[in-house]
Amino acid sequence: MKITIAGGTGFIGTGLTDLLIQNEHEIIILSRRGSQDYKTRLNSKENPISLYWDGENLDEWVSAIELSDVVINLAGENIGGKNILEVATKRWTPERKETLRRSRIASGKALMEAIKASSSKPKVFIQASAVGYYGSHLTREMDEDAPPGNDFLASLCVEWEHSTAELEEMGIRRLITRIAGVVMSLKGGSFPFILLPYRFFLGGPLGTGRQWVSWIHIQDLVRAIAFLIEQPSANGPFNLCAPQAITSQELSKVIGKVMNRPSFFPTPEFFFRLAFGEKADLLLASQKQIPKRLLALGFEYEYPTAESAIQNLLRSAT
């Protein structure tokens, strides 16, 4: 199949591209780092083909949509930050919140307009979202039927998902992937930040340690997306998270065990609030996310437990 990925150069997009190429799909990436030589690129035998897109406006890249069986929308400014420095320094100011919102809504609407104008429409559209859709709850299980929360991240996810909802009226199979809060990878996201104190023998739970941590290994995440593409009955929202729920306290013990480091130095909630402001919700939210619909389709995880996931990542890093 020919698959177009908007925002395909992030660490999730990169991992997904690698897997889809291994599965013998032809990939077109829409990215700010892509080439503006559209016609030459589209007629080349490169795989992947990388085309320039600013994330908002229609341009000659629209011709890529007509070539595609599947379109995947991962586009959007990184919520936490692209690296540890950005996680630590980029607060959620009103201006930053608007940037996060606009990057998601504008990209979704632009892709939808491109598809509407296309004479040959994709069969499948995958819309990225996040566990933030559900808000934060200490006790409630969050399967795909749970209602949205009422905080900033929840409202952002609701708008993000709705930005491409009109595609369903065109008969396009649209899937919404509500991605776990912690994608376990050493190449991006919040996980390297979580591991940092353990490297200095200062690891421990975040805040009270009682909050539920929504997580998934990067390989299981991209495998799940590839799996859903191949399931003709799959549509609507899917929680892309590990099947084993875990608290921050339990996760800290697992990390300490795998790294052979102490795990009894808690970081108080007030520290995160002081350092990050509202953005601390990314690390302190309690989200017992359950992949009910993914499991019902028979998806099998390579790393179903936090211990197996962390062992794999740290072993591959040595």
C-alpha positions in Angstrom: 0.0 0.0 0.0 0.9 3.6 -0.4 0.8 5.4 2.9 1.1 9.1 3.6 2.2 10.2 7.1 1.8 13.8 8.1 4.4 14.6 10.9 6.4 11.5 10.1 9.8 12.7 11.3 9.0 12.7 15.0 10.2 9.7 17.1 6.8 8.0 16.7 6.6 8.8 13.0 10.1 7.6 12.4 9.5 4.3 14.2 6.3 3.8 12.3 7.9 4.6 8.9 10.6 2.0 9.6 8.1 -0.7 10.4 5.8 0.1 7.4 8.8 0.0 5.0 9.8 -3.4 6.5 6.3 -4.5 5.8 6.8 -3.5 2.1 4.6 -0.4 2.1 5.5 2.7 0.1 5.7 5.8 2.4 5.3 9.5 1.7 6.2 11.8 4.6 4.8 15.3 4.9 7.2 17.3 7.0 8.7 20.8 7.5 12.1 19.1 6.8 10.9 17.6 3.4 11.8 18.7 -0.1 9.8 21.2 -2.1 10.7 19.5 -5.4 7.3 17.7 -5.3 7.1 16.3 -8.8 10.6 14.9 -8.9 10.2 13.3 -5.5 6.8 11.8 -6.2 8.1 10.2 -9.4 11.2 8.9 -7.8 11.8 5.3 -6.5 12.8 6.5 -3.0 11.2 5.0 0.0 10.3 7.0 2.0 9.6 10.1 -0.1 9.8 13.2 2.0 7.8 16.3 0.9 7.7 19.7 2.5 4.5 20.8 4.3 4.1 23.7 6.8 1.3 21.9 8.7 -1.4 24.4 7.7 -1.6 25.2 4.0 -2.5 23.3 0.9 0.2 23.1 -1.8 1.5 20.7 -4.4 1.9 18.0 -1.7 -1.8 17.5 -2.1 -1.0 15.3 -5.2 0.4 12.8 -2.7 -3.1 12.2 -1.2 -4.4 11.0 -4.6 -1.6 8.3 -4.6 -2.4 7.1 -1.1 -4.4 4.2 0.2 -3.9 5.3 3.8 -3.3 8.7 5.4 -1.9 9.0 9.0 -2.1 12.3 10.8 0.6 12.6 13.5 1.2 16.3 12.8 1.3 18.7 15.8 3.7 20.6 18.0 5.2 18.4 20.7 3.2 18.8 23.9 6.0 18.0 26.3 9.0 19.0 24.3 11.3 17.4 21.7 14.1 16.7 24.3 14.8 16.9 28.0 15.7 20.6 27.8 12.4 21.5 26.2 10.5 19.3 28.7 12.2 21.3 31.5 11.9 24.8 30.0 8.8 25.1 27.7 6.0 26.1 30.0 2.3 26.1 29.0 1.9 29.9 28.6 -1.3 31.1 26.9 0.8 31.6 23.7 2.2 28.0 24.0 -1.2 26.5 24.5 -2.5 28.3 21.3 0.6 27.0 19.4 -0.2 23.4 20.5 -3.9 23.8 19.6 -3.4 25.5 16.3 -0.7 23.0 15.1 -3.2 20.2 15.6 -6.4 21.7 14.4 -4.9 23.4 11.3 -3.1 20.2 10.2 -6.2 18.1 10.6 -8.4 20.6 8.7 -5.8 20.9 5.9 -5.6 17.2 5.4 -9.3 16.9 5.4 -9.6 19.7 2.7 -6.9 17.9 0.6 -8.9 14.7 0.8 -12.2 16.4 -0.1 -10.6 17.9 -3.2 -9.0 14.7 -4.2 -10.5 12.6 -7.1 -9.1 9.4 -5.5 -9.7 9.2 -1.8 -7.8 7.1 0.8 -9.6 4.0 2.2 -8.2 4.6 5.7 -7.4 7.7 7.8 -5.7 7.5 11.1 -6.1 10.5 13.4 -3.7 10.7 16.3 -4.9 11.7 19.8 -3.8 11.0 23.3 -4.8 9.6 26.7 -5.2 13.2 27.8 -8.6 13.0 26.3 -9.9 11.3 29.5 -8.5 13.8 32.0 -7.1 12.6 35.3 -8.8 10.2 37.8 -7.2 8.2 40.6 -9.6 5.3 40.5 -11.6 5.2 37.2 -10.6 2.8 34.4 -10.4 4.5 31.1 -11.4 2.3 28.2 -12.6 3.8 24.9 -16.1 4.4 26.2 -15.0 6.7 29.0 -16.1 10.3 28.7 -13.6 13.2 28.0 -12.2 15.2 30.9 -12.5 18.9 31.5 -8.9 20.2 31.6 -6.7 21.7 29.0 -5.3 18.5 27.6 -8.8 16.9 27.4 -10.3 19.9 25.5 -7.3 19.9 23.2 -7.7 16.2 22.4 -11.4 16.6 21.8 -10.8 19.4 19.2 -7.9 17.4 17.7 -10.1 14.3 17.1 -13.0 16.4 15.8 -10.8 18.2 13.2 -11.1 15.3 10.8 -14.5 13.9 11.8 -16.1 14.9 8.6 -14.1 12.3 6.7 -16.4 9.6 8.1 -19.3 11.1 6.1 -17.3 10.4 2.9 -17.2 6.7 3.7 -13.5 6.8 4.8 -12.6 4.4 7.6 -11.3 6.7 10.3 -9.4 5.4 13.3 -8.6 7.6 16.4 -5.4 6.5 18.2 -5.4 7.7 21.9 -1.7 7.2 22.6 -0.4 6.5 26.1 1.1 9.2 28.1 4.5 7.6 28.4 5.8 6.1 25.2 8.8 4.1 26.3 11.6 5.0 24.0 15.1 6.4 24.5 14.8 8.6 21.4 12.1 11.0 22.5 9.1 11.8 24.7 9.1 11.9 28.5 10.7 8.6 29.2 14.3 9.8 29.1 13.3 12.5 31.5 11.7 9.9 33.9 14.9 7.8 33.8 17.3 10.7 34.5 17.1 10.7 38.3 17.9 7.0 38.4 21.1 7.5 36.5 22.2 9.7 39.4 20.9 7.2 42.1 18.1 9.5 43.0 15.1 7.7 41.4 11.7 7.3 43.0 8.0 7.8 42.4 6.6 11.1 41.1 4.3 13.0 43.5 2.4 10.6 45.8 3.2 7.6 43.6 -0.5 6.5 43.8 -1.4 7.9 40.3 -1.8 5.4 37.4 0.8 5.7 34.6 -0.4 5.1 31.0 2.5 3.7 29.0 3.5 1.6 26.0 6.7 0.5 24.4 7.4 2.3 21.1 7.6 -0.9 19.2 4.2 -2.1 20.4 2.8 1.4 19.6 3.9 1.4 15.9 2.9 -2.3 15.6 -0.5 -1.5 16.9 -1.0 1.2 14.3 0.2 -1.1 11.5 -2.2 -3.8 12.9 -5.2 -1.5 12.8 -4.6 -0.5 9.2 -5.0 -4.2 8.3 -8.2 -4.7 10.2 -11.2 -3.8 8.0 -13.6 -3.9 10.9 -11.6 -1.4 13.0 -12.9 2.2 13.2 -13.4 4.8 15.8 -11.2 5.3 19.0 -8.6 2.9 20.1 -6.5 3.2 23.3 -2.9 2.5 22.3 -1.4 1.6 25.7 0.1 -1.5 27.4 -2.4 -4.1 28.8 -0.8 -4.0 32.3 -1.8 -0.9 34.3 0.9 0.3 36.8 1.1 3.1 39.4 4.0 5.5 39.6 5.2 3.8 42.8 5.2 0.4 41.0 6.9 1.8 38.0 9.7 3.4 40.1 10.4 0.0 41.7 10.6 -1.7 38.2 13.0 1.0 36.9 15.1 0.7 40.0 15.2 -3.1 39.7 16.1 -3.1 36.0 18.7 -0.4 36.4 20.0 -1.7 39.7 19.4 1.7 41.3 17.6 3.0 44.4 13.9 3.8 43.8 12.9 5.3 47.2 13.5 9.1 46.6 10.1 10.5 45.8 9.9 13.8 43.9 7.2 15.9 45.7 4.3 17.2 43.6 5.0 20.8 44.7 8.4 20.6 43.0 6.8 19.8 39.6 4.2 22.5 40.1 6.9 25.0 40.9 9.2 23.9 38.1 6.7 23.3 35.3 3.4 25.0 36.3 0.3 23.5 34.7 2.6 21.4 32.4 3.3 19.2 35.5 0.0 17.5 34.6 1.9 15.5 32.0 3.8 13.7 34.7 1.3 13.8 37.6 -2.0 12.9 35.9 -3.5 9.6 37.0 -4.8 7.6 33.9 -5.6 3.9 34.2 -5.9 3.5 30.5 -7.2 0.1 29.2 -6.8 -1.1 25.6 -10.1 -2.9 25.5 -10.9 -2.6 21.8 -7.3 -3.4 20.7 -7.3 -6.6 22.8 -10.7 -7.5 21.5 -9.3 -7.6 17.9 -6.6 -10.0 19.0 -3.5 -7.7 19.1 -0.5 -9.4 20.8 2.1 -7.3 22.6 5.8 -7.9 22.4 6.3 -6.0 25.7 3.1 -6.4 27.8 4.9 -5.6 31.1 6.8 -2.5 32.2 9.8 -4.7 33.2 10.0 -6.4 29.8 9.8 -3.0 28.0 12.4 -1.3 30.1 14.8 -4.3 30.0 14.5 -4.3 26.2 15.3 -0.5 25.9 18.2 -0.5 28.3 19.7 -3.7 26.8 19.5 -2.2 23.3 21.2 1.0 24.5 24.3 -0.8 25.8 
